[in-house]
Amino acid sequence: MTVASIGEAALVTDGDDGEARVLRGIEDRVLWLSSAIIHHANAVRPNTSGLKVGGHQASSASLVSIMTSLWFRHLRPEDRVSVKPHASPVLHAINYLLGRLDASYLTRLRDFGGLQSYPSRSKDPDPVDYATGSVGIGATAPIWGALSRRFVDGAFGGAGTGRQYSLVGDAELDEGAVWEAVLDPAVAELGEVVWIVDLNRQSLDRVVPNIAAAKLRGMFDAAGWQVITLKYGHVLEELFTRPGGAALRARIDAMANPEYQRLLRCDAAELRRRLPGTGPDAGAVAALVADVADAALVEAVANLGGHDLDALDAAFAAIDDTRPTVIFAYTVKGRGLAMKGHPQNHSALLTGDQMRDLADRTGADPADPWRGFAEGTPEDDLCREVAARLNRPSFAEKTPPALPVDVARRPAGTTTTQAALGRTLLDLTRDAPEAARRIVTVSPDVSSSTNLGGWVNKVGVWSPTERRNWFSDDAETILHWREHPAGQHIELGIAEVNLVGLLGELGATWSRWGEPLLPIGVLYDPFVERALEPWSFGIYAGGQSILVGTPSGVTLAPEGGAHQSIKTPSIGLEQPGCTYYEPAFAIDTAWTLLASLARLGRPDGGSAYLRLSTRPVDQSLAALPADPAAYERRRRNVVAGAYTLLRRKAPDVAIAAMGALVPEALAAAARLETLGISADVLVITSPDLLYRAVRARQGHGDADTWILDQVLPADRATPLVTVLDGHPHTLAFLATVNRVPTTALGVTGFGQSGSLEDVYRYHAIDTDSIVHAALDLTD
């Protein structure tokens, strides 16, 4: 830090020593490159479609100082960073300067096969630690990444340490999911979590009138976080030490955000008129700013802590690694650009003349926009040094342990598919202990009500430290809550978004540290919709996991409409990167769960969604074949999506049923037989896989089609009744396989409380309704 002469008065500046000058040169180049990447996409690259390409030069500019300081001074190879969505060009610019991105990609922002609109682990060509793009999800991802790293390191070692940084836009703090994560009890112990809030006080369309920074700081503090505020840079701080400086600080502190932002657009004369205000200390402020040169005054007003390299250094050095930290870094949206501070600058683009002016100020060449630093210059030397320092060691990806395809214990009696989940997990601890050791279950305070109690008793609850179970000697305690670092169940608060956020990161450990986990998240099926966006985003980002929705459907009859799921079967069918199963029997649950687990933790793997039920079903209805070959054929069909449970010699109609409604389908077939109508009964375990097979047969996509020939062969084409505890259109496509007449039964309205018989009758999915539909089709 030095004192530089800038006119009538001298102001303290940061960045006049050699090292700081080099870093400022890199900062200027990052600003230029991030702006030029967006400019080229919008104004240089041909646009044959005429659609807006877009990009966010102002949002990128507000993070340039923070990211330059973080990457070039503080980041370590073991650290991970989640970059706010609209600053992706800054990340690409830094990766380019570090030799991690080929220059050919700089011209391909938002181009097919090029740089993605927002950071993407799975689609961008350069290193991206966390996929972001859906507001709030990228902010919280490093929390779940930190927890996942701790789990892996405690269980298998090799995940190391390292901070988990989130670069968060201040508007992202409006997202409720952010506060669900901040307030979760598990988060307060994650000292490696560091959030840096880009506090530029603007949203998409305006300056936020009252961002209530003090209230936000208080909320983080109350949640146990360390709170660091970087409001002013050294230039302003030095002014505040002069006569009238205290009045100037008080004046700026008291300003509404829009008034301050307006000052960023003023020249020196206008600043001298506006800054003093009308309060009792206006004269003192006027006298102070009158003594500052024009250029210095304009610079001083915009001198915020988030752009001050020394202030940023001090903040990073002050991080307390025993608890999470949030740094509120005040910034100027569009800093260094012609649109700085303007309320409508979010999607604004610099003109050609403005880009040429930016090139002059940053030492770039518009004719050679992607030119790097000359070899041997201090800037080039620093880039090479940082690239070497941040080089992460490679790791060998481990193949997950082999899983059995079947369970030794055959389900008998009356049970539910939900109970079969917990029983299968317990069986695996005996039948496949190596694979079972990699299973981690997650639930939002519903482990006992979703039949995970036995599993939790067996494997324990994960905790960063050992905690005493004060109820271990209570004879009436059924669920033994043993919390220790080797536990395999993670219990979160009642927040489904947190569950799927953690699930996505647990499902990515195979690609981060080479240690595959087999994560299973369990929540009430109606709340799948609440968690849908972050769940889908986690799959997009490469997280492989199993989501279990249970209990499901209107089969929850007495619970009423508030806890009945209708659309989730459609969601399962339509979700990319995920296989949806809805088993009817306990053995179907075991087979589909094992098949889903076998697809986790590998480059060619994928996620799964299992929709389970609390309806007790007589397991003898499954009619498991005694012949080993026929038994294996049934298992393969279940995993492939469907099987024939009841096969008539010359059927008049087929009933395709799913999940909890298979007993009604069998009862309807028996009644139809007494009426002289023969009915096949097909059990659909995965409409998702069947739909893929139908599309593959039509030439759309690549999927096995043999299952269609097994359950819907052309030579047995008959009218078709489909029925499920969910929206009927989920199975309606089955009629297109053989182009037969069809009636699709299901749930299309909100539920009611009542007995199972009353509720099924109300929604016309009971045995009578199935019989009526079959009679109509076979008239």
N, C-alpha and C positions, 0 to 999 in steps of 0.2 A: 504494500500500500504506500503510495507516495502523494506528495502535494504538487499539483500541477497548476501553472498559471493559465487561467482561461478568461482573461479580461480584467475588469475592474477588481475582481476578487479571486482569491485562490480557493479551489475546492478539492477535497480529498477524493481521489479516484482509486478504484482497484484496477490492477492490470497494467502497470507501467514497467514492472520488472520483466526480464527476458522470458521466463516461463509463462507468465500471464499473457504476454504479447503473443506467444506461440499458440496458447489456448484460444485467445481471441481470434486469431487467424483461422483456426479450425472451426470455431463457432461461426464465423462469417461464411466459411465455405459450406458448412452444414445448412445454414439459412439459405444460401444461394441454391444448393443442390435440391433441397426439399421443395423450394419454390419452382425451380426449373423443371423438376419431374412433373409437377402438376401443370405447369404452363405448356410443356411439350404435349401432354396428353390432350389438352383442350384447344391449343392454338396452332400447333405445328403438325401433329400426326393427322393424316387424313381421316375424316369422319364420314364414312359412306352411309351410315344409317340416319344421321341427323339427330340422334339422341344425345342428351346432355351427358358428358363424361364426368365432370365434376372433380372434386378434390377440395382440400381445405388448407389453403395457404396461411390464413390467419391463425387457425387452430394449431397448425404445425409451428408457426413462428413463436407462439407463446411458450413452447416447450423446448426450444432449441438450446437455451442456456442451461436448463436443468439437465437435459440429456447429454449435452457436451461435458458438463462437469461430472456427471455420474459415470459415463463410459470412460472418459479419458483421465479421470483422477481417482475414482473410488471403486469402481466395479471390480469384482474378482471372478475367476472362472467358475467358482461354485455358486455364484449368485444367479438369480433368475429375475427377469423384468417383464412385467405386463405393461404394454404401452397403450395409452388411450387411443381409441379407434381412429380419430381424425388426425393423429400425428404419425400415421404409418410412414409417410414420406421421409420424416426425420430418421426413423429407424433404418430405412433403406439407404439413406444418405450416409449414415454412420457405418453401416455394414459395407458399403462401397468403399469408403475411405480406409476401412480396415482390411480390404482385400477379400471380403466374404461374399461379394455380389459382383457379377460381371457387369461391365458398363452397358452391355446390350440391353439389359433389363431396365435401365433408367428411362428408356423411351417407351416403356410398355406398361405404364401404370394403368390399371383397369382395362388391359388388353387381354384377349383370349390367350390363356397360357402364360400371361405375364404377371406383374405384381398385382396382388389383390387390392381391393379397395380398402380393406382393413387388415391388420396383421393376422396371418393364418399359419398355424403350425403345419397344416397338411397340404397347403397349396402354394405358399410363397417359396421362391427358390433360395432365399437366404435364411439364416437362422432366426427363428421367431420362438421365443420361450412360451408365450401364451397367446392363443387366438383370442382376439377381441373384436368387437363390432356391434354387439348388442349391449346397449348402455347399462352399466352396472355389473354385468357378468364378468368382464375382464378385470374390473376392480377387485372383486372378491376371489377370483381364481387363485391368486398367490396364497391366500389364507389356506385354501384346501390343498394347494401344492405343498405348503409347509407341513401340514398335518400328514400328508401322504409320504413326504420324505422322512419324517420322523418314524412313521410306522415301518417303512421299508428298512431304514437304518437299524431300528431296534430289533426287527425280526431276522434280517439277513445280512446287515452290514453293507458297506460300500456306497451308501447314498451321501455320505459326507455331511457337511454343514452348509452354511451359506444363507445370505439374506434373500428374502422374497419381496421384491419391490413392485408396487403398483403405482403407475403414473395415472392419476385420476383427474378427469375434468371436473371442475366444481359443480357443474350441472348434474353430473352423475350422482351426486349426493342426494338428489331428489328421489332416487330410486329406493323403494322400500326394501328391496332385496339387500341393498348395501347395509342397512341397519339391522336386518335380520342376522347378517353375518357378524357385524361388529359386536352385537350383544350376545352372541352364543357363548355359553359358559366355557366351551373348549378353546375359545380364541384368546382369552386373556393370558394364557401361558405361552403363547407363540411369539417369543421375543425376536425371532428372525423376520417377522412381518413388518414392512415399512411402506406406508402410503405417502406419496407426495401429491398433494392436491394442487393442481394448476389453477390457482385462484385468480382467473382473469375477469371475473364478475360479469361475464356475458353468457347468454344462451344463444340459441340459433337466430333469434329475431330481434333481440333487444339487450340492453344493459339491465341486469337484474336489479330492481329498485332497492331491495334490502336483502342482502345475502346472509345476514345474521351470522357473521363469522364467529362472534363471541359465543353464540348459542351452540354452533357446531363444535367449537373447541370444548365447550362444557360437556357436550354429549359424549365425545370421545374420552374425555377425562373421567367421566362417570363410569365408562365401560372399562376403565383400568389401563387406557393407553397413555403413553407419553405423548405430549402435545408440544410441538415446536412451531413457532410462527416466524416467518421471514416476510416482514411487511415492507421495510425500506432498505435501500442500498446505501452504500457508504457516502455517496454524493449528498443525498438528502440528510443522512445522519450527521454529516459534518455541518450542513446548513443549520440543523436544529441546535447546534452548540453555540451559534452566534447570537448576539443580541437580537431579540425578536424571534429566535428559533423555536422557543417553547410555544409561542403563539401560533407560529406556522404549523407545528406538529398538531396542535389542538385543532386548528382550522381544517387541516386535511383529514384528521381522524374523524371529525364530526360531519364531514361531507357525505351526502348521499352518493351512492355509486354513480348514477348518471351524471351528476355535476362533476365528479372527478374525471370520468371518462371524457367529458366534453373538453376538459383542460388539455387532454392529450392531443386534441386537434387544433390547438391555438398556437399562434406565433408569440414571440416574446412580449410584444406590446399588449396583446390581448390578455396574456397571462398576468401582466402587471396590473391590469384593470380588474380582472376577475379574482385573482388569488386573495387579496386582502379581505374580501367580503364586506359585510356591514356591521360586524360585531364591534365590541369595545376595543378589541386589540387590532382592528384593521390598520391603524396607523403604524404599529410596530411591524406588521407583516409587510406593509407597503415599503417601509424604510429598508427592510432586509432585502427584498427582492430587487429594489432599485439599484442595489450595489452589486448585482450579478450580471455578467455579460449576457447578451441575447442568447447565443448558442448554449451557454452553460445553463441558463434558466430553463430552456426547452428540454435539455438533457436531464436536469435535476428533477423536474416534475414526473418524468417517466422512469426515474431511477428506483425501481422496486426490488425487493429482496430476491425474487425468483429469477432475476437477471444479473445478480451480483455474484461473481464467482467466489469472492472471499466469504460472503455470507453463506453461500451454499456449502463451501468447505466446512465452515464452522458448524452448520446444521448436521452434516453427515458425521462429523467427528463427535457430536453430542448424542448420537443415538444410543439409547440404553437397550442392550440386547437381552434384558431380562423380561421385557414386556413389549407388546406391539407399539409401534411409533407412527404417528401421523405428523407430517410436515406441511403446514399451510404456507405455500409459497405464492405470494402476491406477484402477478405477472400482468403484462399488457398483451391482449389478444392482437396479433398482427404486428408485434414489436419488430422494428426494422423495415417494415413494409409501408407502402403509401396508404394502406387502409387501416393503419394501427388505431385501435380504440374505437373505430366506427361501429355503431350498434348493428349495422347490417353487413358486417364484414365476413360473416361465417362462411358463406359460399362465394364471396366475391373473388374475382380473379384479376391479377395485375395485367395492365395493358402492355403492349410491346415496348412503349417508351418507358414505362415504369420498370419493366424488367431490365432494360438497358441501364437505367439509373441505379438499380440494385446491383448490377454487375460492377459498375464503377465504384460503388461504395464498399463492395466486398472483395474486390480484386479478382473478379471472375471475368471470363471472356465469352460474350454471347455467341461468338462464332465458333467457339469450342467449349460448349457448356459443361461437358463432363470431364474436363481436364483435371487431373489430379495434381498433387503437389510435386514440384520438381524433386528429383532424386537428390538426396544430400541436404535438402533444406531442413531446418529445425522441425517444421510441421510434418514433413514426410518421415523424419526420424521418430517423432512422437507417435505417429500412426502405426509405424512398424513395431515400435516398442509395446504399444497397447495391444496390438493384434497378437503378439507373442504372449503377453501377460494373460490375455483372456482366452487363450487356446485351451479348450477343455479336453481332458484325457478321454480317449475313446474307451468304450466298454464292449464286452461281448454280450450280445443279447442271449439270455437263457431261454431255452424252450420250456414252456410250462410242463410240470410232471404229467405223465399219462393219467387219464381219467378212465374209469370203467364205463362201459356203455349200459350196464344194468346193475341192479342192486340185488344182494343175496336174499334179502327178506321180501317175501311176497305179501303185498297188502291183503288183508282179509277183514271180514266183518263190515262194519259201517264206519266210514270216516270221511274226511273232507280233503279237497286238494290243498287247502291251506295247511292242514296238519301234515300232509305228505311232504311239504317243503322242509319243515323242521326235522322230520324223521329222516329224510334223505341226507340232510347235512350231517346228522349224527352218524348215520351209516358210513358216510365217507371218512369220518375220523377213524373208523375201524378198518374199512375196506381199502382206502387209498389215503393213508396218513400224510404222505408227502404233498399230494394235491390239496388235501384238507388244510394243511398248514398255510397255504397261500390264499385260502378263502377269508375274506373280511366282510362282515355284514354291517350294514348301517341302517338305522331307523330313527325317525323323529319321535321318540318317546312312546313307541307302540310295539316294543319287542315282545312283550307278553301277550298282548291282544292279537298278535299276528303269528302266534305259535312258534316264536323263536326262543321261548324260555329254556327248553332243554339244551339247545345249542349254546345259549349264553352261559348256562350253568357249567357246560363242559369246557368251553374255551376261555371264558372270562371276558371282561370288558377292558378295552384299551384305554390307557391313561398314560400321560407323560411320566408320571411318578406313581409309586405304590401308594394306595390309599386303604386305610383300614375299613373293613366291613363291620360296622357296629351291630349289624343284625345277624352275624354269622352264628350266634348262639341262641337265636330266637327259633323255637321249635315250630312256630307257625309260618316261618318264612319259606316260601316255595322257590322263588327266584333269587338265587344267590348272586349278589352284585359284587363280584371280586374284581376290583380295578387295579390293573398293573400294566407295565409296558409291553408284556407279551400277550395281552388279551387280543381277541380277534373280532370283537363286536364293538362298534363305535356308536354311542348313543348321543344324538344331537337334541337340541331343543325342538319345540313344535314349529318347525319351519321347513316345509318341503323343498323350497328352493335351495336351502343349505344342503339338504340331503343329496340332491342331484348334482349340485356343484362339487361336493366332496366325491361323489360317485365317479364323476368324469375325471377328476384328478387321480383317484386311486386306480382308475382304469388306464391311465397313461404312464404308470411307473415303468412298464416294460420298455417304453421308448425313451424315457428320461434317464433311467439308471440301469437298464438291462435286467431289472427284477420284476417279473410279471406277477401281478396279484389277480385274484379271481373275486372281484367285488360284487356284492349283491345288496341292493337297496330295497327295503320293504316299507311300503306306505299304504294307506287306505286308497283303494282304487279311484274313488271319486276325486282325490287330490292329485292324480296324475295330470289333470288339466292345469292345476295351479302351478305345477312344476314343469310344464311342457316346454317352455322356451329354453330355460337353461339346460334341461335334459337333452333337447335336440342339439343345442349348441355344443354341449360336451361331446356328443357323438361326432359332430362336424369337426371338432378339434382333435379327434383321434382317441378319445377315451372309450375303452371297451368295458362294458359292465352289464349286469343284469338288473333290471328294474322289475320288482314284483308288486303288482297292484292287488291288494286283498284286504278285506272282502270286496266283492264286486257286484254290480248290477242291482236290479230290483229284488233279487233273491234275498237281500237284506230286509225282507218285508217289514218287520215291526219297526225298523229304524226310520222308515219314512223317506220322503223324497230328498231330504237334505243330504243323505248319505248313500244315494243310489247313483251309480254311474251308467250313462247311456251311450256316450260317444266314444268311450275309450277303445272299443274294438276297432272302430274306424281309424283312430289315431295309430293304433298298433299296425294296421295294414299299410298305412300311408307313410310311416316314419322311415326315411332313408337310413341305411347303415344299421338296421335293427331288425331282428326276426321276432315276430309276435306269435306266441303260443297261448292257447286257452284249453288246457287239458280237462277231460271229463272225469277221469278216475285217478286214484293215487299212483298207480303204476305209470300212467301217462305223464303225471307230474314228474316222477323220478326220471323217466327217459328224456323228457324234453329239457329238464334242468341239467342233466348230465351232458346232453348234446350242446346246450348253451354254454356251459362252463368250458367245454372243450374248445370253443371258438375264441376264448378270451386270451389276451396277453401275447398276441402274435401278429406279425405284419399283415397277414392275410385274414385276420380275425374280424370280429364284429360284435355288436351288442345284442341283447335280447330283452324282450318284455313278456313277462308271464302274468296272465290275468287269472287269479285263483278265487275260490269260493269257500264260504263257510257252510254250505249246504251238506249235511250228512247224506251220503249215498251208499247204498248196498254195493260193495265191491264185487259181489258175484255177478252183477250185471255186466261187468267187463268181459265175462266169458273168455278168459285167457286160454288160448289153445294149450293142450297138454303136449302135443308133438313139438319137439325142439325146433324143427325147421319152420313150422307154422308160427310158433312163438316168436322166433327171430324175425319172421316176415311181418308180424304185427308190430314189433318194436320199430323196424325200419319205416313202416308206414306212418306210425305215430310221429316220428321225428320228421318225416317228409311232409306231413300236413294233414293226413286223413286216413281212415281205414273203414272197411265195411264191417259193421258189428252184427247186422242181421241181413242175410242174403237169401232171398226167395228164388225158387226155380224159374218162375216166369212172373216177374214183378209188374204190377200195374202202375206203381208210383214209387218214388224214392223220397225219403225224409232225411234231409241233411241237418243234423243238430250239432250244437256246440256247447261245451262246458256243462253248466248246471242243468241244462234242459234235456240232456240225453235220456233221463228216466221218463220224461213226458213223451219223447219220441218213441221209445220202446212201448210204452203203454198205448200210444195211439196206433202203432203198428199191430199190436195184439187185438185191439178193438176193430180195426179195419179188416183183419183176417176173419173175424166172426161175421162181417158183412160181405164176405166173398171177394175182398180186395186185398191183393198181396202187396206188401210194402217192404222194400229194402230200407235199412236204417244205416246211414253213413255218419260217422263221427268225425267232425272237422276239428282238428287240433291246431291248425294254422291256416286261416284264410289268407294270410300274408304269403306263405309259400305257394299256396295253390294259385293265387293271383299272378305271382311271378311265373309260374309254370304256364298259365294261360297266355300271358304276354310273350313268353319265349316261343311258344308254339306258333304265335302270330308273327314271329320274327322280330320281336321287340325285347332285347335283353338276352342274357345268357343264364339259363336255369334248367335244372332237370325237369323233364316233362313226364317221366314214367309214372309218377304218382297219379296223373289224370287217367292213364290207361288202367291203373289198378282199381280206382274207386268210381270212375265215371266212363267205363268203356262204351264205345259207340254202339256195340251190339246189345247193350242193355239200357239204351236211352229210353227214359220214361219221363212223364211229368214230374216236376220236382217241387217239394215243399222245403223251404229253409226256415230254421228257427234258432234264435239265440237270445240270450239275456243282454240285449244291446240293440243298437240301431240296425234295422233289417237290411239296409243297403250293404252291410258288411259282407253278406253272403249272396246277395242277389246276382252277382256276376257268374255264379256257378251254372246258371241255366244257359249261358252262352257256350259252354263247352260242347254240348250236343244240340243246342238250339231247340230246347224243349219248353213247353208251357210251364209257368212257374208261379208260385205265390211265396212271397217273402214275409215271414212273421218276425216281429221283434218289438222293441220298445221305442216309441216315438214321442212320448209325453213324460212330464215329470211324474215321479212316483207317488205312492200313497202308503200310509201305514196300514197294516193289516196282517192277516195270516198269509202264508205262502199261497194257499189256494185262492184267496180273494185277490191278491195282487197279481198273480198269473192270469186270472180270469179278466181282471180289469185291463190288462195290457194285451189280451188275446194271444197269449203264448202258452196256455194251458193245454191239456190233452184234448179237450173238446174242440178247441180252436184248430189244433193240428188236424184232427179228424175231419172237421168241416172243410178245411182247405183242401185236403186230399180228395174228399168227395166232389168238391167243385171241379177239380182238375180231371177227375176220372168219370164224369157224368156220362 
